[in-house]
Structures are given as C-alpha cells and as structure tokens.
Amino acid sequence: YAELAAVSVILLDRRLPDMRAEEVLPKLREVVPDSDIVIVTGHADLDSSIEALRLGAADYLLKPVNPEALRISIERCLERKKLRLEKQRSETAFRQLVESAGSIITIVRPDHSIVYLNPFGERYLGRHLAEVIGQDCMTVFLDDESRARAEQAFQRVINGEDLHNFEVGVRCHDGLRRWMLCNARKLDDYDGGAAVLS
C-alpha cells in the first residue's frame, strides 16, 4: 500500500475477482485517507451506490465508462483535493500566526466556555489551556468590576457587532489585576459552532 500514498485518485472496480469494493473501501480509506476513490461497476443499483458513498467513495460510475464522465469525475476529485490542501495550509498558517502572536488570543463559545487560549495568553495570565478549557471566561479571567460590562459587550459581538479597543480588567493567576484593550469578532463557524475570537 505504500506506493498508493502518492496517488490522488483510485479507480476501483466494484466486483473484484476475490472480493467486493465495499470490503476494500474501508481498508483503502485507512491506508490512503487523502486519495479519492471512484467505484466503477457494470451492475448498478441504488443500495450499492449509497453504500459505496457511505463508505467513502468519491464517485460511482457505470460501465462501460464514458471517458468524458470519467474525466469530469477525476477533475472533481482533484479540485476537492486542491481545496483540502489549501484549507490545511490556511489553517496551519493561522495556527502559527496565532501561536506566535504577542497578544492574548482567546476563542470562546456563546455560553462563555473557553475553547482556545494561545501560548502568550497562557504565559501572561498564568493559566494553561488544559486547566481553563470549557470554563466560563467571565469568571476565570475577568475581575468583578469588568464582568457586567464585558458580558454586555460579548452579547453585542454574538449579535454580529465587531468590538474595538474595549477596556477590560483581567485577573491573572498571580492575583494581579491588569488592564487590557480587547478587540473581538464573531466566528460563525469555529469547529462546528459559533464562537467569539478576541
């Protein structure tokens, strides 16, 4: 299977001499998760088509294979792979930027639960992400005086308003109170749900 790692698209006959594509598909998905698999069959039925797609096939073509249909299917697979790679590069660049930033960066859910705190934030606030993840950011980071104003500002951000230079008092792990200027904006989809990046 090692030589398959560089393959972008695999054409797989549904009825192989010793097994069926439905048996091979899960194994191929494990070995070459970044390759798209196109099933080719001379015996089409709706149930087998659905099963193949459910098991991870990218497309399902009938024999005799129309060369134009095959070309279009492969082009779609290659375009999806290109988009996946661009997304991965973008996410990697974003992660490196956020992790090396000299500012506190947090991502918080609408219920105030902390999803992310960057390394600078961990050092500055004296708290590791592992100990604050899932906790209410308003009670973990903010002093009593700032909490009510911050909750109102947070709600405005959840409603779609960007926040700029909002002054807030934070409580650090060492007991010191520090003032920060906060910028925040809503993320409509962060890991499957709305969140606030600040």
Beta strands, then each sheet from edge to edge (+ up, - down):
strand 1: 9-13
strand 2: 36-41
strand 3: 59-62
strand 4: 106-108
strand 5: 114-117
strand 6: 163-171
strand 7: 177-190
strand 8: 193-197
sheet 1: 1+ 2+ 3+
sheet 2: 5+ 4- 8+ 7- 6+
end
